[in-house]
Amino acid sequence: MNIMIGTAVTVAFLHTLVGPDHYLPFIVMGKARNWSYFRTTLITTGAGLAHVLGSVILGLVGVAAGIGIQKITDVDTVRGSIAAWLFVGFGLAYMAWGIRHAYRKRPHTHIHLHPDGIQHEHQHTHTSGHTHFHDMPDRKNITPWILFTIFVLGPCEPLIPIVMYPAAKGNYHELIITVTVFGVITIMAMLGLVLGTLFGLNFLPLGKLERYSHALAGFAILFSGAGILFMGW
């Protein structure tokens, strides 16, 4: 039991740490859309739970159907490819929107000439009257649901053997404890990385980069998907 718990803790922490897709999307979206710490915590926790439970269910189905670990791992690989392409697609679409948003928000100057010959100029941006993702009401805000869906599909490969080993022996007490420990460590690691990074970013003067925050967020999510596909994150 102690060996299984120790394994779950170690694997959960390292799996989260070496996979930027576990935290980078929440950092960049939280910063770009000005999510509160509470909202960021809820979204990150929900996605983390979906990530863990998806693999738990797959592992239990494999045990019940008598399917070996290798075949379950193959299924998880397919799920991982789907999730990665969804990250790429969502990141690309959001980056395109972010570039358009930054372009429309660029400051420019208007010159006004009065009848008395006096003229003056002022600088402004065309932001009023336009709908922004972070200003939309929650019922229309689909980004957290997109991230949640991707994490449901996203595999948690190291959890499969941890689930299947005690389940195959019928030791469900050990299974529940091990999975719970794995899930808690995974979510705590995600929250620590996300909230800690966001807190640090608040002290950085972004200046003109602030206008490109949405485009940069989209690029970061695109990068996460590409990392899964081509670097095996």
C-alpha positions in Angstrom: 0.0 0.0 0.0 2.7 2.5 1.0 4.6 1.7 -2.2 1.6 2.3 -4.3 0.8 5.6 -2.6 4.4 6.7 -2.9 4.4 5.8 -6.6 1.1 7.7 -7.1 2.5 10.9 -5.4 5.8 10.8 -7.4 4.3 10.0 -10.8 1.4 12.5 -10.4 3.8 15.4 -9.5 6.4 14.6 -12.2 3.7 14.0 -14.8 2.1 17.4 -14.2 5.5 19.2 -13.9 6.9 18.0 -17.2 3.6 18.5 -19.1 3.1 22.3 -19.8 -0.3 21.4 -21.3 -1.4 20.8 -17.7 -0.9 24.4 -16.6 0.1 26.7 -19.5 -3.4 27.1 -21.0 -4.8 28.1 -17.7 -2.0 30.6 -17.0 -2.3 32.4 -20.4 -6.1 32.4 -20.5 -6.4 33.5 -16.9 -4.1 36.4 -17.6 -5.6 37.4 -21.0 -9.2 37.2 -19.8 -8.6 38.7 -16.3 -10.0 35.7 -14.5 -10.1 36.1 -10.7 -8.0 33.7 -8.6 -11.2 32.0 -7.5 -12.5 31.5 -11.1 -9.1 30.3 -12.2 -9.0 27.8 -9.3 -12.5 26.5 -10.2 -11.7 26.1 -13.9 -8.3 24.5 -13.3 -9.6 22.1 -10.6 -12.5 21.0 -12.9 -10.2 20.4 -15.8 -7.8 18.4 -13.6 -10.7 16.3 -12.2 -11.8 15.6 -15.8 -8.3 14.7 -16.8 -7.9 12.2 -14.0 -11.4 10.7 -14.1 -11.2 10.1 -17.8 -8.2 7.7 -17.4 -9.7 6.1 -14.3 -12.9 5.2 -16.1 -10.9 3.9 -19.1 -8.7 1.8 -16.8 -11.7 0.3 -15.0 -13.4 -0.5 -18.3 -10.2 -2.2 -19.4 -10.1 -4.4 -16.3 -13.8 -5.3 -16.6 -13.4 -6.2 -20.2 -10.2 -8.1 -19.6 -8.2 -5.8 -21.9 -4.5 -5.6 -21.3 -2.6 -2.5 -20.3 -0.9 -2.2 -23.8 -4.3 -2.0 -25.6 -5.6 0.5 -23.1 -2.4 2.5 -23.5 -3.0 2.5 -27.3 -6.5 3.9 -26.8 -5.0 6.6 -24.5 -2.6 7.5 -27.3 -5.4 8.0 -29.7 -7.2 10.2 -27.1 -4.0 12.1 -26.6 -3.7 12.9 -30.4 -7.3 14.1 -30.5 -6.8 16.3 -27.4 -3.6 17.7 -28.9 -5.2 18.6 -32.2 -8.1 20.3 -30.3 -5.5 22.3 -28.5 -3.9 23.3 -31.8 -7.2 24.2 -33.4 -8.5 26.2 -30.4 -5.1 27.9 -30.0 -5.0 28.8 -33.7 -8.5 30.2 -33.7 -8.0 32.2 -30.5 -4.7 33.5 -31.7 -6.3 34.7 -34.9 -9.0 36.4 -32.9 -6.4 37.9 -30.6 -4.5 39.4 -33.6 -7.7 41.0 -34.9 -8.5 42.2 -31.4 -5.1 43.8 -31.1 -5.3 45.4 -34.5 -8.7 47.0 -33.7 -7.4 48.1 -30.3 -4.4 49.9 -31.7 -4.2 53.6 -30.7 -4.5 56.2 -33.5 -4.9 59.9 -33.7 -7.8 62.1 -34.9 -7.4 65.8 -35.8 -10.3 68.1 -35.2 -10.6 71.5 -37.0 -13.0 74.0 -35.4 -14.6 76.9 -37.3 -12.5 79.5 -35.4 -9.4 77.9 -36.9 -8.3 76.1 -33.8 -7.4 72.5 -34.3 -6.5 69.8 -31.8 -5.9 66.1 -31.9 -6.5 63.2 -29.6 -5.6 59.6 -29.5 -8.0 56.7 -28.8 -8.7 53.1 -29.6 -11.8 51.6 -31.2 -12.8 49.3 -28.3 -16.2 50.6 -27.3 -19.2 48.9 -28.9 -17.3 45.7 -29.6 -17.8 42.5 -27.7 -14.7 41.0 -26.1 -14.4 37.4 -24.9 -13.5 38.4 -21.3 -16.5 40.8 -21.2 -19.1 38.4 -22.3 -21.6 37.1 -19.7 -20.7 33.7 -18.2 -23.6 31.9 -20.0 -21.9 32.9 -23.3 -18.4 32.2 -22.1 -17.5 28.9 -23.7 -13.7 28.9 -23.2 -13.7 27.1 -19.8 -15.9 24.5 -21.4 -13.6 24.1 -24.3 -10.6 23.5 -22.0 -12.7 21.1 -19.9 -13.7 19.1 -22.9 -10.1 18.9 -24.1 -9.0 17.7 -20.7 -11.7 15.0 -20.6 -10.2 13.7 -23.8 -6.6 14.3 -22.7 -5.0 11.1 -21.5 -3.2 10.6 -18.2 -1.1 7.6 -19.2 0.8 7.0 -16.0 -2.5 6.6 -14.1 -3.6 3.6 -16.2 -1.3 0.9 -14.6 -1.9 2.5 -11.2 -5.6 1.9 -11.7 -5.5 -1.5 -13.4 -3.1 -3.2 -10.9 -5.2 -3.0 -7.7 -8.4 -3.3 -9.7 -7.3 -6.5 -11.3 -6.6 -7.9 -7.9 -10.0 -6.8 -6.6 -8.4 -4.5 -4.1 -10.8 -1.6 -4.4 -9.8 -0.1 -1.1 -6.3 0.3 -2.4 -7.6 1.5 -5.7 -9.7 4.3 -4.2 -6.9 5.5 -2.0 -4.3 5.4 -4.7 -6.5 7.2 -7.3 -7.5 9.8 -4.8 -3.9 10.5 -3.9 -2.9 10.7 -7.6 -5.8 13.1 -8.3 -5.2 15.4 -5.3 -1.4 15.7 -6.1 -2.1 16.3 -9.8 -4.6 19.1 -9.1 -2.5 20.6 -6.3 0.5 20.7 -8.6 -1.6 22.3 -11.4 -3.0 24.9 -9.1 0.4 25.7 -7.6 1.9 26.3 -11.0 -1.0 28.2 -12.4 -1.8 30.5 -9.4 1.9 31.0 -8.6 2.8 32.0 -12.1 -0.3 34.3 -12.4 0.7 36.0 -9.1 4.2 36.6 -10.4 3.0 38.0 -13.7 1.1 40.7 -11.8 4.4 42.3 -10.9 5.7 42.4 -14.5 5.1 45.6 -16.5 3.7 44.2 -19.8 3.2 47.7 -21.3 2.4 47.4 -25.0 2.3 43.6 -24.8 -0.9 43.9 -22.9 -2.7 44.6 -26.2 -1.5 41.3 -27.6 -2.4 39.2 -24.5 -5.1 37.3 -26.3 -2.9 36.5 -29.4 -0.1 35.4 -27.1 -2.5 33.2 -25.2 -3.7 31.6 -28.4 -0.1 31.0 -29.4 0.7 29.4 -26.1 -2.2 27.0 -26.3 -1.2 26.2 -29.9 2.4 25.6 -28.7 1.0 23.2 -26.0 -0.8 21.1 -28.6 2.2 21.0 -30.8 4.3 19.9 -27.9 2.0 17.0 -27.2 2.1 16.0 -30.9 5.7 16.4 -31.7 7.6 16.4 -28.4 5.6 13.8 -26.4 4.6 16.0 -23.5 
